[in-house]
Amino acid sequence: MVNCVVKNWEGEQVGEATLELEVAPPETANHIVHRAVVRQMTNARQGSASTKTRSEVRGGGRKPWRQKGTGRARAGSIRSPLWRGGGVIFGPKPRDYNVKMNRKERRLALRTALMNRGEDLLVVEPFSEQLPQPKTKELAQAMTRWGIESGSKVLMILQDWSDNVYLSARNLPNVKLIPANSLNIYDIVAADTILTTPRAIETIQEVYRD
């Protein structure tokens, strides 16, 4: 269980919120979280890198010079891997990097990672009404009042948000905004601070309870 202080737009304490999720046993927690992070990063790879072997490079069908008597090294094709413009030895070919992981394991890893970030979890009241128009400066000032250091990576988890909140947050280079029902383990692990709201915590506990 993680108990968090709830702050308002001005940075004052106005209540408390609790996040409680089932996590992996301590002896396997690091392993399962690591597997889930590696899986997400690996599955993001396109795997489209491709090179041509000597049989796929255009040209080179004729022997460049006769086998003996020229004083030069023997050569059978100008597309040999030893030649400039030739084929590539053991070069990359298109492949699938996807790594499989059971759904229950993935969700357990995500819950474990989120609960382990309890010290970096910051809960604030919904602030859409505080931004009647897109104002990146006002949102940045509010984050400072909430105790977020300038330049730190912030993962903003909200239940729902207005266009003004989205437009204000997208201009902050180290802030990422995601919905509470679409979490991913890499963003949770990579963020310095996780910013959320009481409504988002309720959604997280409902969606990811098992």
Contacts in CASP RR format, 6 or more apart in sequence:
PFRMAT RR
TARGET T0000
AUTHOR 0000-0000-0000
METHOD contacts of the structure
MODEL  1
MVNCVVKNWEGEQVGEATLELEVAPPETANHIVHRAVVRQMTNARQGSAS
TKTRSEVRGGGRKPWRQKGTGRARAGSIRSPLWRGGGVIFGPKPRDYNVK
MNRKERRLALRTALMNRGEDLLVVEPFSEQLPQPKTKELAQAMTRWGIES
GSKVLMILQDWSDNVYLSARNLPNVKLIPANSLNIYDIVAADTILTTPRA
IETIQEVYRD
1 18 0 8 1.000
1 19 0 8 1.000
1 20 0 8 1.000
2 18 0 8 1.000
2 19 0 8 1.000
2 20 0 8 1.000
2 115 0 8 1.000
2 118 0 8 1.000
2 121 0 8 1.000
3 16 0 8 1.000
3 17 0 8 1.000
3 18 0 8 1.000
4 16 0 8 1.000
4 17 0 8 1.000
4 18 0 8 1.000
4 19 0 8 1.000
4 118 0 8 1.000
4 121 0 8 1.000
4 122 0 8 1.000
4 123 0 8 1.000
4 201 0 8 1.000
5 13 0 8 1.000
5 15 0 8 1.000
5 16 0 8 1.000
5 123 0 8 1.000
6 13 0 8 1.000
6 14 0 8 1.000
6 15 0 8 1.000
6 16 0 8 1.000
6 17 0 8 1.000
6 123 0 8 1.000
6 124 0 8 1.000
6 125 0 8 1.000
6 198 0 8 1.000
7 13 0 8 1.000
7 14 0 8 1.000
7 122 0 8 1.000
7 123 0 8 1.000
7 124 0 8 1.000
7 125 0 8 1.000
7 146 0 8 1.000
8 14 0 8 1.000
8 124 0 8 1.000
8 125 0 8 1.000
9 124 0 8 1.000
9 125 0 8 1.000
9 127 0 8 1.000
9 130 0 8 1.000
9 142 0 8 1.000
9 145 0 8 1.000
10 145 0 8 1.000
11 124 0 8 1.000
11 142 0 8 1.000
11 145 0 8 1.000
11 146 0 8 1.000
11 147 0 8 1.000
14 125 0 8 1.000
17 123 0 8 1.000
17 198 0 8 1.000
17 201 0 8 1.000
18 201 0 8 1.000
19 114 0 8 1.000
19 115 0 8 1.000
19 118 0 8 1.000
19 121 0 8 1.000
19 201 0 8 1.000
19 204 0 8 1.000
19 205 0 8 1.000
20 205 0 8 1.000
21 111 0 8 1.000
21 114 0 8 1.000
21 115 0 8 1.000
21 204 0 8 1.000
21 205 0 8 1.000
21 208 0 8 1.000
21 209 0 8 1.000
22 108 0 8 1.000
22 111 0 8 1.000
22 209 0 8 1.000
22 210 0 8 1.000
23 29 0 8 1.000
23 108 0 8 1.000
23 111 0 8 1.000
23 112 0 8 1.000
23 115 0 8 1.000
23 116 0 8 1.000
24 32 0 8 1.000
24 33 0 8 1.000
24 108 0 8 1.000
24 109 0 8 1.000
24 112 0 8 1.000
29 112 0 8 1.000
29 116 0 8 1.000
32 105 0 8 1.000
32 108 0 8 1.000
32 109 0 8 1.000
32 112 0 8 1.000
33 109 0 8 1.000
33 112 0 8 1.000
33 113 0 8 1.000
33 116 0 8 1.000
33 185 0 8 1.000
33 189 0 8 1.000
35 101 0 8 1.000
35 105 0 8 1.000
35 109 0 8 1.000
36 101 0 8 1.000
36 105 0 8 1.000
36 106 0 8 1.000
36 109 0 8 1.000
36 110 0 8 1.000
36 113 0 8 1.000
36 185 0 8 1.000
37 185 0 8 1.000
37 186 0 8 1.000
37 189 0 8 1.000
38 99 0 8 1.000
39 99 0 8 1.000
39 100 0 8 1.000
39 101 0 8 1.000
39 106 0 8 1.000
40 184 0 8 1.000
40 185 0 8 1.000
40 186 0 8 1.000
41 186 0 8 1.000
42 97 0 8 1.000
42 98 0 8 1.000
42 99 0 8 1.000
43 97 0 8 1.000
43 98 0 8 1.000
43 99 0 8 1.000
45 97 0 8 1.000
47 94 0 8 1.000
47 95 0 8 1.000
47 96 0 8 1.000
47 97 0 8 1.000
48 94 0 8 1.000
49 92 0 8 1.000
49 93 0 8 1.000
49 94 0 8 1.000
50 92 0 8 1.000
50 93 0 8 1.000
50 94 0 8 1.000
51 87 0 8 1.000
51 88 0 8 1.000
51 91 0 8 1.000
51 92 0 8 1.000
51 93 0 8 1.000
52 87 0 8 1.000
52 88 0 8 1.000
53 87 0 8 1.000
53 88 0 8 1.000
53 89 0 8 1.000
53 91 0 8 1.000
54 77 0 8 1.000
54 79 0 8 1.000
54 80 0 8 1.000
54 81 0 8 1.000
54 86 0 8 1.000
54 87 0 8 1.000
56 87 0 8 1.000
57 79 0 8 1.000
57 85 0 8 1.000
57 86 0 8 1.000
57 87 0 8 1.000
58 79 0 8 1.000
59 78 0 8 1.000
59 79 0 8 1.000
60 77 0 8 1.000
60 78 0 8 1.000
60 79 0 8 1.000
61 77 0 8 1.000
61 79 0 8 1.000
63 75 0 8 1.000
63 76 0 8 1.000
63 77 0 8 1.000
64 75 0 8 1.000
64 76 0 8 1.000
64 77 0 8 1.000
64 78 0 8 1.000
65 72 0 8 1.000
65 75 0 8 1.000
67 74 0 8 1.000
68 74 0 8 1.000
75 83 0 8 1.000
77 83 0 8 1.000
78 86 0 8 1.000
79 85 0 8 1.000
79 86 0 8 1.000
79 87 0 8 1.000
80 86 0 8 1.000
80 87 0 8 1.000
81 87 0 8 1.000
81 88 0 8 1.000
81 89 0 8 1.000
106 185 0 8 1.000
107 208 0 8 1.000
107 210 0 8 1.000
109 185 0 8 1.000
110 183 0 8 1.000
110 184 0 8 1.000
110 185 0 8 1.000
110 188 0 8 1.000
110 208 0 8 1.000
111 208 0 8 1.000
113 185 0 8 1.000
113 188 0 8 1.000
113 189 0 8 1.000
114 183 0 8 1.000
114 188 0 8 1.000
114 194 0 8 1.000
114 204 0 8 1.000
114 208 0 8 1.000
117 188 0 8 1.000
117 189 0 8 1.000
117 191 0 8 1.000
117 194 0 8 1.000
118 194 0 8 1.000
120 191 0 8 1.000
120 192 0 8 1.000
120 193 0 8 1.000
120 194 0 8 1.000
121 194 0 8 1.000
121 196 0 8 1.000
122 146 0 8 1.000
122 147 0 8 1.000
122 148 0 8 1.000
122 193 0 8 1.000
122 194 0 8 1.000
122 195 0 8 1.000
122 196 0 8 1.000
123 196 0 8 1.000
123 197 0 8 1.000
123 198 0 8 1.000
123 201 0 8 1.000
124 146 0 8 1.000
124 195 0 8 1.000
124 196 0 8 1.000
124 197 0 8 1.000
125 197 0 8 1.000
125 198 0 8 1.000
126 158 0 8 1.000
126 159 0 8 1.000
126 197 0 8 1.000
126 199 0 8 1.000
127 142 0 8 1.000
127 165 0 8 1.000
128 161 0 8 1.000
128 162 0 8 1.000
128 164 0 8 1.000
128 165 0 8 1.000
130 138 0 8 1.000
130 142 0 8 1.000
131 138 0 8 1.000
131 139 0 8 1.000
131 162 0 8 1.000
131 164 0 8 1.000
131 165 0 8 1.000
131 168 0 8 1.000
132 164 0 8 1.000
133 164 0 8 1.000
134 163 0 8 1.000
134 164 0 8 1.000
134 167 0 8 1.000
134 168 0 8 1.000
135 164 0 8 1.000
135 168 0 8 1.000
136 167 0 8 1.000
136 168 0 8 1.000
136 169 0 8 1.000
136 171 0 8 1.000
136 172 0 8 1.000
138 168 0 8 1.000
139 165 0 8 1.000
139 168 0 8 1.000
139 169 0 8 1.000
139 172 0 8 1.000
140 172 0 8 1.000
143 154 0 8 1.000
143 175 0 8 1.000
143 195 0 8 1.000
144 150 0 8 1.000
146 195 0 8 1.000
148 154 0 8 1.000
148 193 0 8 1.000
148 195 0 8 1.000
149 192 0 8 1.000
151 174 0 8 1.000
152 174 0 8 1.000
152 192 0 8 1.000
152 193 0 8 1.000
153 174 0 8 1.000
153 176 0 8 1.000
153 190 0 8 1.000
153 191 0 8 1.000
153 192 0 8 1.000
153 193 0 8 1.000
154 172 0 8 1.000
154 174 0 8 1.000
154 175 0 8 1.000
154 176 0 8 1.000
154 191 0 8 1.000
154 192 0 8 1.000
154 193 0 8 1.000
154 194 0 8 1.000
154 195 0 8 1.000
155 176 0 8 1.000
155 178 0 8 1.000
155 187 0 8 1.000
155 188 0 8 1.000
155 190 0 8 1.000
155 191 0 8 1.000
155 193 0 8 1.000
155 194 0 8 1.000
155 195 0 8 1.000
156 169 0 8 1.000
156 175 0 8 1.000
156 176 0 8 1.000
156 177 0 8 1.000
156 178 0 8 1.000
156 195 0 8 1.000
156 196 0 8 1.000
157 178 0 8 1.000
157 179 0 8 1.000
157 180 0 8 1.000
157 183 0 8 1.000
157 194 0 8 1.000
157 195 0 8 1.000
157 196 0 8 1.000
157 200 0 8 1.000
157 204 0 8 1.000
158 165 0 8 1.000
158 177 0 8 1.000
158 179 0 8 1.000
158 180 0 8 1.000
158 196 0 8 1.000
158 197 0 8 1.000
158 200 0 8 1.000
159 179 0 8 1.000
159 180 0 8 1.000
159 197 0 8 1.000
159 199 0 8 1.000
159 200 0 8 1.000
159 202 0 8 1.000
159 203 0 8 1.000
160 179 0 8 1.000
161 177 0 8 1.000
165 177 0 8 1.000
166 177 0 8 1.000
169 175 0 8 1.000
169 177 0 8 1.000
170 177 0 8 1.000
176 187 0 8 1.000
176 191 0 8 1.000
178 184 0 8 1.000
178 187 0 8 1.000
180 196 0 8 1.000
180 199 0 8 1.000
180 200 0 8 1.000
180 201 0 8 1.000
180 203 0 8 1.000
180 204 0 8 1.000
180 207 0 8 1.000
181 203 0 8 1.000
181 204 0 8 1.000
181 207 0 8 1.000
183 204 0 8 1.000
183 208 0 8 1.000
188 194 0 8 1.000
196 204 0 8 1.000
END
